[in-house]
Each structure stands twice: as C-alpha cells, then as structure tokens.
C-alpha cells in the first residue's frame, strides 16, 4: 500500500501568496500613503526576482517534465500555468491600487502627472530640463525588419515607440529607447504651485520630448509604450577547476544580461503590430510570459518615491534604542566578558557591532578576527573596519560567499579590496554555500587566548540592519566560541570535520539535532509534560521537516510558528496538523530573525539561526544555529516570538484555507502590532535600567 501523501502547498504558489501580503499592504488605507507606493515597489521588485530565478528554473525543467514532477511535486507546466493566472490577477489589483493611490495623493496636493496633463509653464520647464539633464543619455534604436533585434537589458525599462507621418499614413517605423534611470532620477519634481507639488516620471518627460529625439526623421506622430524584459538570472557555475571561482562568478554575472527571456511585460495599450514585432524580435514563444500591464513598469523604483516633506504620509524613523551599558563601556568586549547580551535590529543600532570591530582593529591584545560575509553594504563599514584591523597587524580571515544571488558584484569588489589589504579571503566551500553569520575575535589575555563571538540571524550589513529584523548574540561563552572556531577551521581547511555538542551546524548535524529536539517534545507529550515548539522563520518548505512537524502535532505537541515567506506546511488539518498554527507578518520592517524555542519538559531550550527549514539550508549550506544559555536572553527571545504570535494588526493566517486572511481580532481585544510593541519593549528595558520607570 502506497504511503498517504501529506498535505503540502507548492513552494512557488506559496511564495506568490507571500507577495500577495505585500500587495495587501500597498492597498491598505491605514498604511501611510507614500509607504503604500513603496510597498508597490517592494512587490514589483520581489516579483522580478521570482521570475528571474524561480520561473526561470521551472522553464528549464520543462524539458524533463516527468522527472521534474518528483522534485517540484507537480508538473512544472501546470505550476507555470497557475503562476500565470495568479500574476495576471495580481497585476489587475496592482494597477487598481496604483490608481487609488494617485487619487489619494491628489487630496494631499501631490499630483503625479504625465505629459498630457502639463501646463504651458511646466512644458517649458521640462523641455529645458530634458535638454540639460536627459537628452545626452537618450539613445534610440530604430528597429529595422532585416537587422538583428537589439539585446534588451534585464531590469531596464524601454519605451517602444511607433513613429508615423500624418501626411503618409502607410509610412511607419518602430524604435526602442532605454529609460536612463541609472543616470537620471526616475521621479522629477516640478516647481511647486502654491501648496501643490507635482511629480512626473522620467518616462513621461521622454515621451513629451520625442519630437526632439527624432527631429531628423520624417515623422510627426509618436506613440510610446513601456516594455520590460525579465531574464533567467540563475548562475551556471561549472566544475572547471582550472578556472578560479572568482573568475567564474564574474563571468556568470556578465552573462546574466544574456540569460534567456522568461517574461515580457508591456503596456496593454500598445498597438498590436508593435507588440508582435517585439515578441518576434525577442524570439518569445508560448512558454514565455507575455503579460499585459499598465503604463509604467520597473515599479521597484517606487521604493525611493520622494517624501516631499510630507511627514504624515510616511513612517517616521524609529530612533534606535540606546543601550546604556554599551554606551558607558570603554570596550564592548568588557561587557561580553562579563555576560552575554543580544541586540535586535533595527530596534537597536548596528553601530554597536561596527564599534566592536573598530575596537578589535585597534586593541593591541587582539590577535585575529574571523568573519563570514554573505552580503555586504555598497559602502561597507564592516569591510572598512576589517581592512583597518589588517593594517594594524591583526590576522583577518574573511569567508566570502561569492554566490550570494544578485550581490555577486559587490562581493567581488570587496573581496579584491580586502585581498589588497592583506586579508585572507576564502571563497567558501566547494559544493556548499556559506550562509552562516559569525564573527570570532581572538584576544590575548594574561597567559591565554580568549575568544569573543557574534552570531547573527542576518548579514553583517548596515543597510539591512535598518529594515530587517535580526538578532545578534554577543558572547564570550567558551562552549559556543570553541565550536565557532571549529566551524572556521573547517571553512579554512575543508578536510577537517568536527563533532559539535552545542552548535547545530548544517549540513553535519543540524537536521538530526532538530529532529531530536522535536522527538523530545513528542516523548514529553506522551508523558503529560509541557510539549510545545514556538518559533519564527522565513521559509518552511523541507518535506521531511514538515513530516516531522506533522508527527509532533499528531502526538499532541502544540506548535505555533511565524513564517514570513514561503510555507509548504498546511496547518489545522484534522488528524494531521490540528495542533499547528502558522501566521505571516508583513509590516514596516522585513521579518528576518530565525528563533526556535522548545518546551523541553519545562526547561526551555532556545536557538537562533541563519537557517530556514529548507532542504538547501539543512543539506547544502554551511549554517549555524546557536543555543542561548542565558535565562534572561531566553525570556527576551520568547517575548520576541510571543509578540509576533500576539499580533492582530499585521498578522495573516498562512495556508488556513483562505487567501491571506488577517488574523481575527477577538472581541474587545486591543490592537497589538508586534513590531511597534517590540520597540516599546526595548525602550522600557532601558528606562528601567536608567531608573526612569519603577
């Protein structure tokens, strides 16, 4: 008898549902108006990456449909058809939301206008602006029928232009103009008129000036429609050992612009003859996504929509909570030596971590610094501090993951800078991505070396720390630091493997130890002891892990999870997952911390981790989950998770049969928005320390 198939949601469709939650925030009238525009930008950017990676992968699998079904859980062609339907539905919601926002902006005296809505004075202003700031970057390409079709750049947008002559109706040409948003800002603010603000997109300024662009050609009528291509962005890094990994990744990034097209989006008002010409020129077929849309594309640029001084239309920044003991300490390592502590970004400042690195760079007793770098900021203060440490004679080792998708260029650049400064740069492990986030500082103290570690759920990236919720453990506990040293030794040598008593390290023991922790809950449920698992995670898709959670649920273990993104688990299924609750939160910060708390029969154990519960994280990446041994810090992590579980403002039910339904608010229950409540929680901790609250 074949084993009964367990309930699972396809990961691609689950991810689209997550992005639907982002679109909900854009449509939510309680969200500040300009933030709603920015959520449209986030939704668009997410969808671009989804097509460049996940849809591209599915299209590759079309050639082996039967074999792919085992991997994907369904025929890839059927999944692609479902994706197409969902994306077209989202596009309609997106366009309606955008129009609603434009209407609401008008009520605030902010006018997002196009080239047909300009006054005479505004036309004069923009003609001058075009001549002075835009014209030199506009490079039209005439599309001749017999010429090779131009190579369209992924992530760029183009105006597809139809040129005609009113005196000669049968004379026409087609042209393409790449919108030069790399050189000119996408949003151009016109002079105010009283209390009215006017914004026009760069696209529309070019539309206004098409007669200038094509003035030497015999045409007097110009129609311009936005088109955008999305290409396969997966890097195929071969196993040619004669080529360095750095060279391979560099070549792969260069080739990315030549990846196969996986989507063409276009203004639905485009003339049929122009669209057909472009589709044919790009060699698109029925398996490619040709998706009608609105007048504008590349909405990711709307993430940077100007605030125009309207503070009531944006989320005002939350000033990071100052940590008194760190502010007053001469050295952060002195505090770490005394006790473990945690920082939670963006509620706390990432500057404390930068300060630790800078202190280590100057401290004559510090001998070495080891760090893993998966993503770094464009102007990375982290890397600058590491270079400074190397300049001061410290032995600095940086494990850099060159294959961090879409950040390869930045990682290549900083790797070269670090190598030139004398830092030992190691490019990961063959066959395994290094995704763990660890820093280890070795300091000579009296007659022995002491180690200090920072373990994070997210990247050491000051930009991310402003918008991602991540926790960092700062510790000098030798149980943890000695095992972090083992991980770094493995990363440096690759042939030395170790056993780990405290850390959960993928791909060596993490999966096995997680199963063991869940098995303990199952055994305790049978004994009538407290048996539960609460946690936060970004993605839950590993089928074996889901089976283990279903097993625990059937045994009576209470499981409550907050899953931000993709979730293949189906909660609330009678006889399978009725003891499992799953929620998803989309709010002003991106939920990113991974925290797992097990009842352990009444003596709770807590881990923070860089790893999601995905097959790639558990089996094909170097990941670390770190135990929290300090009772106060376990309580703090419980508060973080429980606040997320209590959220009744931004929490949605995940895979509960509905589609992104908001978690119901019980009658008389006050609103509880977890991110803002956490900010107040950390403020109150410091107020208590300062004696402001009794």
N, C-alpha and C positions, 0 to 999 in steps of 0.2 A: 504494500500500500504506500503510495507516494506521500511524503510529508506535506501537511497542510501549509499552504502558502500564508505567510504572515502579512498583516496589513502594512503597506508601505505607500508613501507618496513619492512620485518621481521627483528626483532632486531638481531637475530643470524647472519643472512646473512649480515646485515649492519655492524656488528662488524667485520666479516671477511673482508669486504671491507676496513674498517679502517686498519686492519692489513696488507692488501694489500698495503696501502700507506707506511707503514713501510718498506715493501719489496721493494717498489719503491726506497726508499732512499738508500737501500743496492745496488741496481742496477744502481744508478745514478752516472755516471762518474765524475760529478762536486763535489761530496762529497769526502773528503779526504779518501784515500784508507783504512787505518786502521779503520776509523769511519764506513766505509761500512761493514767491518767484524762485527763490534759491532752492527750495525743495524740488521745483520743476527741473532745475539744473542738475540736482543730485540724481533724480530719477533718470534723466536723459543720459547722464554720464554712466550710471550703472548699466543701463540698457545697452549702451555702446560696448562696454566691456563684455557683457553677456554674449552679444553677437560675435565679438571678435574671438572669444575663447570657447564658450560652451556650444553655441550654434555651429561654429566652425568645426568643432570636434564631432558633433553629430553628423554633419555633412560628410566628413571623412569616413564615418562608419557606414555610410550608405552602401559602400562597395562590398561590405561584409555583413549584410543585414542580419542573417541568422546568427552568426557568431556574436554580433553586437548586442543582440537581444539578451544574451546571458549577462553581459556587462551592464547594460542600461536598464534591464528589467522590462523593456518593451521594444518593439520595433522602432528604430530611430526615425523612420519615415513618419510613423504615426505621432511620435513625440514632436517632430518638426511641424506637422500639421496643426497640432494642438497649440504649439507656441505661436504659430502664425495667427490663429484665431484670437488668442489672448492679447497678443501685441497690437493687433488692429483695434480691438476693443479698448485697450489702454490708450491708444493714440486718440480715439474719439474723446475719451474722458480728459486726456491731456489738453486737447485743443479747447474743449469747453471750459476747463479750469483756467486756462490762459486768458480766454476772453473775459471770464468773470473777473479775473484779477485786473485786467486792463480797465474794465468798467469801474472797479473799486478804486483804482488809482486815480481816476478822474475825479472822484468825490474828494480825494485828498489834494486836488490841484496838481496832480502829476499826470502828464499826458505823454503816453508812449505812442508816437505818431509815425506815419510812414510818409513817403514822398508825395502822395496825393493830397495830404492834409496840411501842407505848409502854407504859411502866409508869404506874401511877396518879400518881406524883410528876411524871413527865415530862409527862403530860397537864395537870396543874395549872400547871406552869411555862409550857407553850406556850399555854394559854388566856390567861394573864396577858400573855405576850409578844405574842399576837395583839391583845389589847385595847390595849396600849400602843404598839405599833410598826407594826402591819399594817392594822388594821381601817379606818383613815381612807383608805387607798389602794385598798380593795376596792370596786369599782363594778359590781355585777352588772347585766346587761341581760336582761330577760325577752324571749324570742323568741316574739312573737305571730304567728300564721299570716297575719294580714292586714296586718301592719306591714312597712315596709321593713327588709330584713335589715341589721344594723349593718355598718359598714365595718371589716373586720379589718385591723389594722396589721401590715405586713410586719416580720419579725424578732421580733415579740412572740409569746408563747405564751398560750393560753387554756385554761381549764377549761370544757369543755362539760358542763353539769350537767342531769341528769334528776331532776325533783322529783316525788315521788308521795306518796300518803297511804295508809297501810296499811289504814285503815278504808274507803277509797273507791278500789278498785283501778283504776277507769276514769278517775280524775282525775289528770292529769299536766300538767306544764309543762316547757319547756326554757329554759335560761338560759346565758349566757356570762359568764365572769369573766376579764378580762385579768390575768395574773400580774404584779404591780407590781415587777418585778425592777429597774426603773430607780430605785426609791426604797428598796427593802429588799433586802439582800444575799440571793442565791439559796440560799446554804448557811448554815443556822442551827446553831450549835454548842450542844448541850445541856450542862448541868453534868456534869462527869466523875463517874464512879462508880468509885472506886479508880483503877486504871490503864486503865480503859476510857473511850474517847472516843466520843461519839455525835453524828452529823450527821444532820439532817433537811432536806429541801428545802422551800423556801418553798411550793411547790405543795401539799405534803402537810400543811403547817400550815393552809393554807386549807381543804383537804379536811376536816381534823379539826374545823374551826370552821364548817362550812356551816350547821349548825343555828342558829348565831348570825347568820350573814349573812342567812338567810331567815326569821328568827324571826317576822316579822309575817305570813307567808303560811301557809296551811292545809296544810302538808306536814310529814311526819315522816321521810321516807326520801330520801336524797340520794346519787346516783351521779355521780362526776365523772371525766371523761376528758380527757386533753390533746389539743388540736388546734393546728395551726400552719399558717399560710398563707405561701407564698412568692410574691412578685410580680415582674413584669417590671421590672427596675431600669435598663434602658438609657435614657439621656437622649436625647430627640429635640430637638436644638437646631436650630431652623430658620434660614433665611438672612435673616431680617428685620433689615436693617441699621439700622432705626430704633431697635432695642432694644439696649442695651449688653449685651455678653457677660456681665458680672457679673449683670445682671438676668435674663438667660436661664437661666443656671446656677442662680441662686437659685430661679427658678420651677420649673425641672426637678426640683430636689431636693425642693421642696414637693409636686410632683405624683407623686413616686416612690411615696409611700404609696398612691396611687390607681392604680398600674400594674395591668395585667391579671394575675389569678392564674395561676401556672404550676405550682404544686404545693400539695397539701394533704396533710400527714402527720397521722396520728391514732393513738391507742391502739387496737390491734387488738381490744381487748375492749369497745369502745364498742357500745352497743345499736344495732341496725340502724335503728330508727325515728329515733333522734337523729342518726345519721350521714347518713341520707337527707335529713333536714330541713336540715342544714348544707350538704350538697352542692348541694341545690336552691337554698338561700338565696344561695349564692355564685355561682350560675349556671355551675357547672362542667359540662363535657361530657367525651366520651370522649377528647378530645385533651389533657385536663388530667391531671396526675399526681396520682392519689389513692392514697397509699402507706401501707399499714399499718405500724405500728411498735410500739415498746414503750410503757411507762408514761410516760416522760419525753421531752421534746423540748427544742430550743434547747441542745444539748449544748455549744455554744460557750462557755457559762458555765462549763463544767468546766475550761476553760483556767485559771481562777482558783480551782480547788479548793484549800482551805486545807492547808498542810503540817502543821499540828497539832504542830509542834515535832519531827516525826519526820525527822531529817536523813538517816537511812539510806534513806528512801523517796523522796527527791528527788535531783536532780542539784545538788550544791552549786555555787554560783557559781565560775567560774574568774576569779580576780582578774586584771584586765588587766595585761599585762606592761609595766612601766615602761621608757621609752626614755631612757637616761641622758643622751644628748647634748641631748635636748629638755628634760629636767628641769633641766639645768645651764645652758641657754642663757638669756641675757637676753631675746632676741627670737627667735621661731621663724623669722622672715624672714631672720635672720642665717644660720641653718643652710641655708635654701633658697637663699640667695645663694651659699653655698659648694658645695652639691651637692644633687642630687635625693634624696629619700627617700620611702619608702612606709609607710603604716600599714594594717594589716589588722584590721578589726573582726570579732568582738568580742575578738580576742586582744590588741589594743591599745585604749587608751582613746580614745573620741570627744572627750574633754575637750581633747585637743591641738588639734583643729580649732576648737573653741569658743574656746580660748585665742588662736589666730591671729586670729580675728575680733575678739576683745576688744582685742588689741594694736593691730590696724589701726584700731579705733574711737578709740583714744587717741593714736596716733602722729601728731604734727603734720606729719610728712612724707608721710603717706598722703593722697592727693587723692580717690580714688574706689574704690568696691567695686561689682563686678557679680556677680550670682549668679542661678542658675536654681533655682527651688523647685518641685518636683513634689509632694512630700508633706512636711509638717512635723509635729512633735510637737504634742500638745494644748497643752502649756505650753512653747513652743519657745524654748530658749535661743539658738538660731541667730537667730531673728527679734528677740529682745531685744537681741542684740549689734548687729544691723543698725540697729535704732532708735537705739541708743546712738551708733553711728557718725554717723547723720544729725544727732543732737542736737549732735555735736561738729563739725558743718560739713562732713562728708565728702559727696561726691556719691554717693548709693547708688541703684543701679538693680537692681530685683528682677523677674525674668521669672517670673511665677506661672502655672502651668498649672491653670486652674480646673476643667478636665475630668478631673482625676485621680480615677478612679472610687472612690466611697464616701468620698473625703476632700474633697469639694467644700465642705462646710460649714466645715471647719477652714480651708481655703484662702481662702474668702470672708472669714471673720472676721479672719484675719491680714492679708489684703490691705488691709482697711479700717484696721486698726491702723497698718500701715506708711504708708498714704497720709496719715493724720492726722499722722504724724511727719515728713512731708516727703520720704519715699522715693518715687522714681519707679517706680511699679508698672506693669508692662506685662503684659497678659493674652495672652501667646502670639502665635501667627501664625494668621491665618485659614486654615482647612483643614488645619493641621498641628499635632499635639500636640507640645509641647516637653518631651522626655523626657530630654535630656542633663543631666548633673550637673556643673556647672562653677562655680568661684568665681575671680574675677580681681581682684586688688588692684593699684592703680597708686600708686607711691610716687616722690616727687621725691628724687633722689639726686644731689647736686652740681648739675651743669648739665643733667641729663637725667632723663627718667622711666624707671623700671624697673618691670617687671610681674612679679607673683608669682601663680601659679595652683595651684588644687587641682582635680584631675579625679577623679571618683569613679565606681565602678560602681553605686552605690546612692544613695539620697536622703540629703540633709543633715538627718538625723532621729535625734536622740539615742536615741529608743526603739528604732528599728530597729537601730541600731548595737549594741545589746545582744544581739540574737538573729539578725541577718542577717550572713552572711559577705560583706563587701565590702572592696575595696581602694581606697585613695586615693593618688594620686600628688601629691606636693608638689614643685613645680618653679619655677625662675626661668629655665629654658632658653628663650631668645628664639624658637627655632624653633617651640616649642609655644605660648608665651604670645602671640606676634604673631598666630597663627592663631586662638587662642581669642578675641582681640579682634575678629577678623573675624566670628566667629560672633555675638558680642554685637552688633556693628554691624548685622548682618543682622536680628537679632531686634528691634532698636530701630527700624529703618527699613523692613524688609521688601522694599524695592525695590532695595537694593544687594546683588548677589550677588558671590561671590569664588571664586577658584580656591584649592585647598589642596594644598600639597606634602607636608605631614607628617600632618595630621589626616585621618581618614576621617570625612566628615560626610554624614549622611543628611538629606534624600533626594538630595543633589547628587552625591557621588562614592563613597559607601561601598560600594554594591553593586558598582560597576565595579572598584573597587580590590581588594575581596575576591576577585572573580573573577580579577583579575590575579595576586594572591598565590598562588591555587590553581593557576593556569596555570603559574606559575614552578615549582611543585612537580612538575607533570605533565612539564614540559620536563626538569627535573633527573632525574626518574625514568628518562626515556628515555636520558639521558647517563650513567646509573650513579652519579650524585651522590646524597648524602643527600636523601631526599624524604619529608617527613612533616608532619603537622599534629596538634598536640595542643591540647586546649582544654577550657574549662568554659563552660557556657551554661545559661540557664534553660529556653529553649524553642527547638526547631528544627522549624519547620513550613513554611517557604517552599519551594515546589515547585521553583523554578528553582535555588535554592541546593542543594537535595538532589540535583538532577540533576548539578550541578557536582561535588558530593562523590562521586557515583557514577562520574562520568567520571574523577575523580582516582584512585579505588580501582581501576578497570579498568586505569589506566595504571601501577599499582604503587605509588602513594603510600600510605603507612601512615597511617591516621587513627584517633586514639583520642580519644574525647570523653566528658565527663561532662555529662549533660543532666539537670537536676533534675526538670523538669516534663514538658511535652508534647513528644513526639518522633515525627514522622511518618516519619522515615527508618528503614528496615529494614536492620540490619547483617547481615553474614555470608551474603548471598545469592550463590551461586556465579555467577561471571561478571558480577556487578553490584557487590556491596558486600562481597566476601570480605576485603578489606583494611581494613574499618571495624569498630571495636569501640565500643560505647556502654554506659555504665554510669550508674546513677542512685543518688544517696546521699540518704538521709533519716536525720538524726541530731538531736542536741540543738539545733543551730543550723540555720537555713534557708540552704541553699546559694544564694548570690545573685550572686557575682562572675562577670564575663564576662572571660575571659582567652584569648587566641589566640596560639599560638606556631608559627611556620612555620620549617622547616629552612633554607630559602633557600640551598641548596647548601653548607651548613656554617657559614654566617654568620647565625645565627638572628635573626629579627625577631619582636618581641613587641608585642601591643596589649592594652590594657584598654579596656572599653567599657561603656556603659549599654545597648547594643542587643542584643536577642536576634535570632536569624536567623528572623524572622517578616516577612511581607510588610508589615505595618503599621509595623514598626520601620525597615525598609530603604527604604520608599517614601512613608510618610505621617506620619513623625515627624521632628522635629529630634533627631538622635542624633549622638554623637561617639565615635569610637574613637581613643585616643591612643597613639602609639608610646612604648615605653620605650627610652631610649637608653643608660642606664647599664648596663654589663655586670653588675655585682653585682645590680642590681634585676631584670634579665632572669633571672639564675640563681635569684633568690628566687621569681619568678613560675613558673619551671619547677618548682621544689620544690613550690609550692602545687598545681600541676596534677598532677605526678607522684605526690604523696602521695594525691591523690584517686583516681588510677588504680591505686594500690597497695592501696587499702582493700579488706580482705577480711572486714570485720565488718558494715559498714553499706551496702556497695555491692550493688546489684542489677543483673542483666542486663536491659537495656532492649530490647524487641522482638526477643529472641533465640528466639522460638518458644514459650518458656514464659511463665508469668504471674508476673512479679516474683520470679523465682528469685534467691536470693542468689548472688553471685559465688563460685564454688567456691574453697575454700582448698586449696592444694596440700599434699600430704602432707609433714609436718614443717615447714611454713611457719608462722612465728609470727603471731599475730593482729596486724593493723595497722589501727587505727581512725584515719582520716586527721585528723579534727578535733582529737582529743586529741594526736596526734603533731605537728600543726602548732603547738599550744600549747607543747609541749615544745621544738620547733624555735626558736620566738621566745624562749623563756626561755633557751635555750642561747646564742643570739646575744648577749643582754645579759650573760650570765655571762662569756662570752669577753671582752666589752668591759670588764667590771669586773675581769678578771683572776682570776675565781673558777675558771675551767676553763683548763687549759693545753693 
